[in-house]
Amino acid sequence: MNRLGLIGKNISYSFSRSYFTKKFEAQKLPFTYENFDLNHISEFKQLFTKEHNIVGLSVTIPYKEDIIPYLDSLNKKAKEIGAVNTITVDKKGLLKGYNTDCFGFKKSIQPFLKPHHKKALILGTGGASKAIAYTLKRLDITFDYVSRTKKPGVMFTYETLTSEMLSNYTIVINCTPIGTHPKIDNCPDIPYEGITKKHLLFDLIYNPTETKFLKLGKEHGAEICNGIKMLEYQAEKAWKIWNSTF
Protein backbone atom coordinates (compact mmCIF):
# COMPACT_ATOMS: atom_id res chain seq x y z
CA MET A 1 0.00 0.00 0.00
CA ASN A 2 1.36 3.43 -0.96
CA ARG A 3 1.55 5.83 1.96
CA LEU A 4 0.94 9.57 2.02
CA GLY A 5 0.96 11.70 5.12
CA LEU A 6 1.20 15.00 6.92
CA ILE A 7 4.14 16.31 8.90
CA GLY A 8 3.61 18.96 11.52
CA LYS A 9 3.39 19.42 15.29
CA ASN A 10 0.34 18.55 17.41
CA ILE A 11 -1.67 17.63 14.30
CA SER A 12 -4.23 15.20 15.67
CA TYR A 13 -6.92 17.67 14.52
CA SER A 14 -5.71 17.38 10.91
CA PHE A 15 -8.10 18.16 8.07
CA SER A 16 -5.84 16.38 5.59
CA ARG A 17 -5.98 12.92 7.12
CA SER A 18 -9.78 12.72 7.19
CA TYR A 19 -10.10 14.39 3.78
CA PHE A 20 -7.75 12.03 1.95
CA THR A 21 -8.87 8.92 3.84
CA LYS A 22 -12.47 9.54 2.75
CA LYS A 23 -11.31 10.23 -0.79
CA PHE A 24 -9.28 7.02 -1.01
CA GLU A 25 -12.04 4.88 0.50
CA ALA A 26 -14.73 6.34 -1.76
CA GLN A 27 -12.65 5.83 -4.91
CA LYS A 28 -11.08 2.55 -3.75
CA LEU A 29 -7.57 3.91 -4.30
CA PRO A 30 -4.53 1.96 -3.04
CA PHE A 31 -3.29 4.72 -0.74
CA THR A 32 -3.30 5.52 2.96
CA TYR A 33 -2.87 8.94 4.57
CA GLU A 34 -1.55 9.34 8.09
CA ASN A 35 -0.10 11.91 10.46
CA PHE A 36 3.61 12.07 11.24
CA ASP A 37 3.77 14.27 14.32
CA LEU A 38 7.26 15.71 14.83
CA ASN A 39 8.31 17.46 18.03
CA HIS A 40 11.17 19.07 16.10
CA ILE A 41 11.95 19.32 12.39
CA SER A 42 15.25 17.48 12.95
CA GLU A 43 13.17 14.30 13.44
CA PHE A 44 12.36 14.45 9.73
CA LYS A 45 15.78 12.94 9.00
CA GLN A 46 14.75 9.64 10.56
CA LEU A 47 11.28 9.50 9.00
CA PHE A 48 12.31 7.60 5.90
CA THR A 49 14.47 5.12 7.82
CA LYS A 50 11.65 4.31 10.25
CA GLU A 51 8.81 4.37 7.73
CA HIS A 52 8.53 2.71 4.32
CA ASN A 53 6.48 3.14 1.12
CA ILE A 54 6.01 6.89 1.62
CA VAL A 55 5.31 8.40 -1.80
CA GLY A 56 4.36 11.95 -0.83
CA LEU A 57 3.87 14.31 2.10
CA SER A 58 1.98 17.40 3.13
CA VAL A 59 3.58 19.95 5.47
CA THR A 60 1.78 22.15 7.97
CA ILE A 61 2.53 24.52 10.87
CA PRO A 62 5.20 25.06 12.06
CA TYR A 63 7.47 23.43 9.46
CA LYS A 64 6.59 25.01 6.09
CA GLU A 65 9.85 26.98 6.10
CA ASP A 66 11.99 24.74 8.30
CA ILE A 67 11.50 21.75 5.98
CA ILE A 68 13.33 23.36 3.05
CA PRO A 69 16.93 22.43 4.03
CA TYR A 70 15.88 18.76 4.19
CA LEU A 71 14.69 18.66 0.58
CA ASP A 72 16.71 17.89 -2.53
CA SER A 73 15.00 20.52 -4.67
CA LEU A 74 12.15 23.02 -4.90
CA ASN A 75 9.93 23.87 -7.81
CA LYS A 76 10.08 27.46 -9.05
CA LYS A 77 6.97 28.66 -7.20
CA ALA A 78 7.97 27.17 -3.84
CA LYS A 79 11.44 28.67 -4.19
CA GLU A 80 9.99 32.11 -4.86
CA ILE A 81 7.53 31.85 -1.96
CA GLY A 82 10.08 30.44 0.49
CA ALA A 83 7.68 27.91 1.98
CA VAL A 84 6.63 24.33 1.20
CA ASN A 85 3.41 22.48 1.97
CA THR A 86 3.70 19.55 -0.46
CA ILE A 87 6.57 17.07 -1.03
CA THR A 88 7.01 14.46 -3.73
CA VAL A 89 9.23 11.41 -3.36
CA ASP A 90 10.57 10.09 -6.65
CA LYS A 91 11.70 6.55 -7.45
CA LYS A 92 15.26 7.40 -6.36
CA GLY A 93 14.00 8.71 -3.03
CA LEU A 94 14.70 12.35 -3.90
CA LEU A 95 12.44 14.89 -2.23
CA LYS A 96 11.03 17.90 -4.07
CA GLY A 97 9.06 20.71 -2.45
CA TYR A 98 6.01 22.51 -3.83
CA ASN A 99 3.56 25.10 -2.55
CA THR A 100 -0.15 24.59 -3.21
CA ASP A 101 -1.34 27.05 -0.54
CA CYS A 102 -1.05 29.87 -3.06
CA PHE A 103 -3.36 28.03 -5.49
CA GLY A 104 -5.88 27.23 -2.75
CA PHE A 105 -5.94 30.77 -1.42
CA LYS A 106 -6.39 32.35 -4.86
CA LYS A 107 -9.26 30.02 -5.79
CA SER A 108 -11.04 30.57 -2.48
CA ILE A 109 -10.72 34.37 -2.17
CA GLN A 110 -11.45 35.35 -5.78
CA PRO A 111 -15.27 34.97 -5.53
CA PHE A 112 -15.28 37.51 -2.67
CA LEU A 113 -13.13 40.20 -4.27
CA LYS A 114 -14.74 43.50 -5.26
CA PRO A 115 -13.23 46.52 -7.04
CA HIS A 116 -12.51 48.33 -3.75
CA HIS A 117 -10.48 45.42 -2.39
CA LYS A 118 -7.10 46.85 -3.34
CA LYS A 119 -5.14 46.74 -0.09
CA ALA A 120 -4.66 43.93 2.44
CA LEU A 121 -3.27 43.36 5.91
CA ILE A 122 -1.61 40.00 6.52
CA LEU A 123 -1.68 38.96 10.18
CA GLY A 124 1.38 36.83 10.88
CA THR A 125 4.72 36.30 9.13
CA GLY A 126 5.10 32.50 9.04
CA GLY A 127 5.19 30.09 6.11
CA ALA A 128 1.48 30.38 5.34
CA SER A 129 1.69 34.17 5.12
CA LYS A 130 4.38 33.90 2.45
CA ALA A 131 2.05 32.01 0.12
CA ILE A 132 -0.67 34.60 0.78
CA ALA A 133 1.72 37.46 -0.04
CA TYR A 134 2.80 35.72 -3.25
CA THR A 135 -0.83 35.40 -4.34
CA LEU A 136 -1.82 38.95 -3.45
CA LYS A 137 1.01 40.26 -5.64
CA ARG A 138 -0.40 38.31 -8.58
CA LEU A 139 -3.87 39.67 -7.87
CA ASP A 140 -2.45 43.23 -7.91
CA ILE A 141 -3.44 43.73 -4.27
CA THR A 142 -0.93 45.66 -2.19
CA PHE A 143 -0.35 44.45 1.35
CA ASP A 144 1.45 44.99 4.63
CA TYR A 145 2.25 42.61 7.47
CA VAL A 146 1.25 42.76 11.12
CA SER A 147 3.43 40.91 13.63
CA ARG A 148 3.90 40.64 17.39
CA THR A 149 7.35 42.22 17.13
CA LYS A 150 8.94 44.76 14.82
CA LYS A 151 11.08 43.11 12.14
CA PRO A 152 12.34 43.90 8.64
CA GLY A 153 9.52 44.09 6.11
CA VAL A 154 6.80 44.39 8.77
CA MET A 155 4.82 47.62 8.68
CA PHE A 156 2.82 47.19 11.89
CA THR A 157 2.92 45.45 15.24
CA TYR A 158 -0.38 44.71 16.96
CA GLU A 159 0.42 47.46 19.46
CA THR A 160 0.89 50.14 16.81
CA LEU A 161 -2.11 49.23 14.61
CA THR A 162 -5.01 51.68 15.01
CA SER A 163 -8.60 51.63 13.76
CA GLU A 164 -7.76 54.55 11.43
CA MET A 165 -4.93 52.52 9.88
CA LEU A 166 -7.17 49.47 9.61
CA SER A 167 -9.77 51.44 7.68
CA ASN A 168 -7.23 51.81 4.85
CA TYR A 169 -6.97 48.04 4.39
CA THR A 170 -10.21 46.52 3.10
CA ILE A 171 -8.89 42.94 3.27
CA VAL A 172 -7.61 41.43 6.52
CA ILE A 173 -6.18 37.91 6.40
CA ASN A 174 -5.42 35.90 9.52
CA CYS A 175 -2.42 33.64 8.85
CA THR A 176 -1.82 32.90 12.54
CA PRO A 177 -3.16 29.90 14.49
CA ILE A 178 -4.85 32.24 17.00
CA GLY A 179 -8.45 31.13 17.48
CA THR A 180 -7.97 27.51 16.43
CA HIS A 181 -9.93 24.84 18.33
CA PRO A 182 -9.85 24.38 21.30
CA LYS A 183 -8.82 28.01 22.02
CA ILE A 184 -11.85 29.38 20.23
CA ASP A 185 -12.23 32.44 22.50
CA ASN A 186 -8.93 33.87 21.25
CA CYS A 187 -8.51 36.17 18.27
CA PRO A 188 -5.83 38.40 16.77
CA ASP A 189 -5.53 41.63 18.77
CA ILE A 190 -6.56 44.17 16.16
CA PRO A 191 -8.86 47.22 16.54
CA TYR A 192 -12.07 45.64 15.26
CA GLU A 193 -13.91 48.96 15.59
CA GLY A 194 -12.06 49.95 12.38
CA ILE A 195 -13.79 47.16 10.43
CA THR A 196 -16.63 48.24 8.12
CA LYS A 197 -19.04 46.74 5.61
CA LYS A 198 -16.41 47.37 2.92
CA HIS A 199 -14.02 44.93 4.59
CA LEU A 200 -13.37 41.30 3.76
CA LEU A 201 -11.98 39.16 6.59
CA PHE A 202 -10.35 35.88 5.56
CA ASP A 203 -9.21 33.35 8.16
CA LEU A 204 -6.97 30.45 7.16
CA ILE A 205 -8.35 28.59 10.20
CA TYR A 206 -11.15 26.10 9.43
CA ASN A 207 -11.89 24.74 12.91
CA PRO A 208 -14.06 26.32 14.19
CA THR A 209 -15.81 27.23 10.96
CA GLU A 210 -16.45 30.72 12.33
CA THR A 211 -13.60 31.95 14.51
CA LYS A 212 -13.89 34.85 16.91
CA PHE A 213 -11.90 36.90 14.37
CA LEU A 214 -14.60 36.25 11.77
CA LYS A 215 -17.47 36.75 14.22
CA LEU A 216 -16.17 40.17 15.25
CA GLY A 217 -15.71 41.10 11.60
CA LYS A 218 -19.27 40.04 10.78
CA GLU A 219 -20.59 42.08 13.72
CA HIS A 220 -19.06 45.15 12.09
CA GLY A 221 -20.64 44.36 8.72
CA ALA A 222 -17.67 42.76 6.99
CA GLU A 223 -17.88 39.87 4.57
CA ILE A 224 -16.12 36.79 5.95
CA CYS A 225 -14.52 33.60 4.68
CA ASN A 226 -12.85 30.72 6.52
CA GLY A 227 -10.07 28.44 5.33
CA ILE A 228 -11.96 25.26 4.45
CA LYS A 229 -12.21 25.88 0.69
CA MET A 230 -8.56 26.91 0.57
CA LEU A 231 -7.64 23.60 2.20
CA GLU A 232 -9.76 21.59 -0.21
CA TYR A 233 -8.32 23.35 -3.25
CA GLN A 234 -4.72 23.03 -2.09
CA ALA A 235 -5.25 19.35 -1.20
CA GLU A 236 -6.58 18.54 -4.68
CA LYS A 237 -3.67 20.43 -6.23
CA ALA A 238 -1.27 18.37 -4.08
CA TRP A 239 -2.99 15.16 -5.19
CA LYS A 240 -2.50 16.20 -8.82
CA ILE A 241 1.21 16.82 -8.18
CA TRP A 242 1.68 13.48 -6.40
CA ASN A 243 -0.07 11.65 -9.22
CA SER A 244 2.38 13.08 -11.72
CA THR A 245 5.22 11.30 -9.90
CA PHE A 246 3.64 7.90 -9.15
C-alpha positions in Angstrom: 0.0 0.0 0.0 1.4 3.4 -1.0 1.5 5.8 2.0 0.9 9.6 2.0 1.0 11.7 5.1 1.2 15.0 6.9 4.1 16.3 8.9 3.6 19.0 11.5 3.4 19.4 15.3 0.3 18.5 17.4 -1.7 17.6 14.3 -4.2 15.2 15.7 -6.9 17.7 14.5 -5.7 17.4 10.9 -8.1 18.2 8.1 -5.8 16.4 5.6 -6.0 12.9 7.1 -9.8 12.7 7.2 -10.1 14.4 3.8 -7.7 12.0 2.0 -8.9 8.9 3.8 -12.5 9.5 2.7 -11.3 10.2 -0.8 -9.3 7.0 -1.0 -12.0 4.9 0.5 -14.7 6.3 -1.8 -12.6 5.8 -4.9 -11.1 2.5 -3.8 -7.6 3.9 -4.3 -4.5 2.0 -3.0 -3.3 4.7 -0.7 -3.3 5.5 3.0 -2.9 8.9 4.6 -1.5 9.3 8.1 -0.1 11.9 10.5 3.6 12.1 11.2 3.8 14.3 14.3 7.3 15.7 14.8 8.3 17.5 18.0 11.2 19.1 16.1 11.9 19.3 12.4 15.2 17.5 13.0 13.2 14.3 13.4 12.4 14.5 9.7 15.8 12.9 9.0 14.7 9.6 10.6 11.3 9.5 9.0 12.3 7.6 5.9 14.5 5.1 7.8 11.6 4.3 10.2 8.8 4.4 7.7 8.5 2.7 4.3 6.5 3.1 1.1 6.0 6.9 1.6 5.3 8.4 -1.8 4.4 11.9 -0.8 3.9 14.3 2.1 2.0 17.4 3.1 3.6 19.9 5.5 1.8 22.2 8.0 2.5 24.5 10.9 5.2 25.1 12.1 7.5 23.4 9.5 6.6 25.0 6.1 9.8 27.0 6.1 12.0 24.7 8.3 11.5 21.7 6.0 13.3 23.4 3.0 16.9 22.4 4.0 15.9 18.8 4.2 14.7 18.7 0.6 16.7 17.9 -2.5 15.0 20.5 -4.7 12.1 23.0 -4.9 9.9 23.9 -7.8 10.1 27.5 -9.0 7.0 28.7 -7.2 8.0 27.2 -3.8 11.4 28.7 -4.2 10.0 32.1 -4.9 7.5 31.8 -2.0 10.1 30.4 0.5 7.7 27.9 2.0 6.6 24.3 1.2 3.4 22.5 2.0 3.7 19.5 -0.5 6.6 17.1 -1.0 7.0 14.5 -3.7 9.2 11.4 -3.4 10.6 10.1 -6.6 11.7 6.6 -7.4 15.3 7.4 -6.4 14.0 8.7 -3.0 14.7 12.3 -3.9 12.4 14.9 -2.2 11.0 17.9 -4.1 9.1 20.7 -2.4 6.0 22.5 -3.8 3.6 25.1 -2.6 -0.2 24.6 -3.2 -1.3 27.1 -0.5 -1.1 29.9 -3.1 -3.4 28.0 -5.5 -5.9 27.2 -2.8 -5.9 30.8 -1.4 -6.4 32.3 -4.9 -9.3 30.0 -5.8 -11.0 30.6 -2.5 -10.7 34.4 -2.2 -11.5 35.3 -5.8 -15.3 35.0 -5.5 -15.3 37.5 -2.7 -13.1 40.2 -4.3 -14.7 43.5 -5.3 -13.2 46.5 -7.0 -12.5 48.3 -3.7 -10.5 45.4 -2.4 -7.1 46.9 -3.3 -5.1 46.7 -0.1 -4.7 43.9 2.4 -3.3 43.4 5.9 -1.6 40.0 6.5 -1.7 39.0 10.2 1.4 36.8 10.9 4.7 36.3 9.1 5.1 32.5 9.0 5.2 30.1 6.1 1.5 30.4 5.3 1.7 34.2 5.1 4.4 33.9 2.4 2.0 32.0 0.1 -0.7 34.6 0.8 1.7 37.5 0.0 2.8 35.7 -3.2 -0.8 35.4 -4.3 -1.8 39.0 -3.4 1.0 40.3 -5.6 -0.4 38.3 -8.6 -3.9 39.7 -7.9 -2.5 43.2 -7.9 -3.4 43.7 -4.3 -0.9 45.7 -2.2 -0.3 44.5 1.4 1.5 45.0 4.6 2.3 42.6 7.5 1.3 42.8 11.1 3.4 40.9 13.6 3.9 40.6 17.4 7.4 42.2 17.1 8.9 44.8 14.8 11.1 43.1 12.1 12.3 43.9 8.6 9.5 44.1 6.1 6.8 44.4 8.8 4.8 47.6 8.7 2.8 47.2 11.9 2.9 45.4 15.2 -0.4 44.7 17.0 0.4 47.5 19.5 0.9 50.1 16.8 -2.1 49.2 14.6 -5.0 51.7 15.0 -8.6 51.6 13.8 -7.8 54.5 11.4 -4.9 52.5 9.9 -7.2 49.5 9.6 -9.8 51.4 7.7 -7.2 51.8 4.8 -7.0 48.0 4.4 -10.2 46.5 3.1 -8.9 42.9 3.3 -7.6 41.4 6.5 -6.2 37.9 6.4 -5.4 35.9 9.5 -2.4 33.6 8.9 -1.8 32.9 12.5 -3.2 29.9 14.5 -4.8 32.2 17.0 -8.4 31.1 17.5 -8.0 27.5 16.4 -9.9 24.8 18.3 -9.8 24.4 21.3 -8.8 28.0 22.0 -11.9 29.4 20.2 -12.2 32.4 22.5 -8.9 33.9 21.3 -8.5 36.2 18.3 -5.8 38.4 16.8 -5.5 41.6 18.8 -6.6 44.2 16.2 -8.9 47.2 16.5 -12.1 45.6 15.3 -13.9 49.0 15.6 -12.1 50.0 12.4 -13.8 47.2 10.4 -16.6 48.2 8.1 -19.0 46.7 5.6 -16.4 47.4 2.9 -14.0 44.9 4.6 -13.4 41.3 3.8 -12.0 39.2 6.6 -10.3 35.9 5.6 -9.2 33.3 8.2 -7.0 30.4 7.2 -8.4 28.6 10.2 -11.1 26.1 9.4 -11.9 24.7 12.9 -14.1 26.3 14.2 -15.8 27.2 11.0 -16.4 30.7 12.3 -13.6 32.0 14.5 -13.9 34.8 16.9 -11.9 36.9 14.4 -14.6 36.2 11.8 -17.5 36.7 14.2 -16.2 40.2 15.2 -15.7 41.1 11.6 -19.3 40.0 10.8 -20.6 42.1 13.7 -19.1 45.2 12.1 -20.6 44.4 8.7 -17.7 42.8 7.0 -17.9 39.9 4.6 -16.1 36.8 5.9 -14.5 33.6 4.7 -12.9 30.7 6.5 -10.1 28.4 5.3 -12.0 25.3 4.5 -12.2 25.9 0.7 -8.6 26.9 0.6 -7.6 23.6 2.2 -9.8 21.6 -0.2 -8.3 23.3 -3.3 -4.7 23.0 -2.1 -5.3 19.4 -1.2 -6.6 18.5 -4.7 -3.7 20.4 -6.2 -1.3 18.4 -4.1 -3.0 15.2 -5.2 -2.5 16.2 -8.8 1.2 16.8 -8.2 1.7 13.5 -6.4 -0.1 11.7 -9.2 2.4 13.1 -11.7 5.2 11.3 -9.9 3.6 7.9 -9.2 
